[in-house]
């Protein structure tokens, strides 16, 4: 059952299981640390997913987790990518593309996520940038709200 949601530029949604959502974010974090100007976004993204995959751990469940550093409960597996600055959106997608290339080559040594799943998200992002009808490629049958909260670094 899908309970991880990425809202794309055109208000369409890409859905995945929570484990896939967390791992996609972790891949972005890993690659952002290697990119110029990626550290701030990587640090921020690290606050919205558990640091490691422990599905049987008491601090993780499908819809959220307890942050062990702050003991705060984080509920929600939804990232509205429109909420990031344009610069951070570009960094996020660049990091995922680099991660996808590594995942194809290194497979399980790099991540337990299947390359096909990350490829689907990258393809969906391209559709969101180039398609006139977002409902054609959205996993939801409605579009996300037009309004969104500004999140992440760089909005100052």
N, C-alpha and C positions, 0 to 999 in steps of 0.2 A: 504494500500500500504506500502510495506517495505521501510523504509528509515533510518534504523539503522543497522549498519553492524559490526559484530565481525569477524575479520580475525583470523583463528585458526593456530595452529602450522604447519599444512601441506599445508597451503595456501588456504584451503577451506574457505567458508564464511557461517556464520549463519546470517540470516536477520530477522528483526523484525520491527514493527512500532516504531516511534521515542519515543512514550510514554513507550513502553516496554524496549527500549534501555536505556533510562534515568533511569528507575526504576531498571533494572538489575545492572547498575553502582551504584545506591544508596544503593542497598542491599549489594553489595560488600564493599562499603565504611563503612556502618554501622557495618558489621562484621569484617572488617579489624581493626577498632579501638579497637576491643576486642582481637585481636590476638597479640602475641609477634611479634615485628618488623613490624607490619602492618600499623602503623601510617603514615609513610612517603608516602607509596603508597596511602593510603586513602586520605591524604591531596592533593596529586597530582590529583587523580581521581576526587576529589571534584571540581577541576577547569574546568572540561570538561562537566559537566552537571549542569543544574539549581539546586539550593538547594532544591526546593520543586516543586511538581506538580501543576502547574497553567496553564492549557491549554488555558484559555481565557485571560491570562495576556499578556500585551503588550510586554513583554520581551522574550517570547517563541514562537517558531514556529517549524514546522516539521523538518527543516534541520539545526536548530541552535538556539542560544539564545544570549541575551545580559547579560553579567556578571554584576550584580548590584554593586559588590564591586569595579570593575575596569572600568566599562562602556565599556569594550571591547566587540566586537561582536565575538562570537565563531560560526563558520560555520562548520558543519560536524558532523555526527553521525557515525563515523567509528573509531573503536579501533582495531588496528593491535596488537594482543596480543604477537606476535613475537618481537615487539618493546620493550617490557619490559624485564628486566633481568630475568634470569631463576628463581632466588629466588622470584621475584615479580610475575612471572607467577604462581608459586606454591602457593603463598599467595592468589592471586586472585581466583584461583580455589577452594582453601580450604575455603575461605570466602563465595563463592557462594554455596558450598555444605552445609555449616552450615546454610546459609540463606534459602536454599531449605528445609532443615529439619524443620526449624522454620516456614516457610511458610506453609508447609503441616499441621502442628499442629495448628497454630494460624490464618491461612487464612487472611481475610481482616483486622484483628487487626494488623497484621505484615506488609502487603503490599496489594495493589490492584492488583498486578501481579498474574496471575493464576499459581499455582504450576506446571502445565503441561508445561507452556512456559519455565520456568527455568529448568525443567527436560530435555526438548528438547535440550537446550544449553549444559547442562552437558553431556548428551549422545553424542552429536555431538563432544564435546571435547575428549571423550573417543575414538570415531571413528577416530578423527584426530591423535590421538596418536598410534593407532593400525591398521589402514587400509592402504593398499598399493595403493588404487585408490581414491584420495580425491574428484574427480569429482562425485563419487557415492553418496556422502553425502553433497555436496556443494549446497547452494541455487543459486549460480552463475553457469553459464555453462563454465566459464573459471576460472583458478586459479589466485590468487592475484600475483602481481609481486614478483619476488624472492628477490629483494632489499627492504629494509625497514629502516626507520629512528629509531634510538635508542631514546626512550622516557621514561619519568618517572624517579624516583630516583634510585640511586645505580649504575650508569654507570661510576662513577668517576674512 
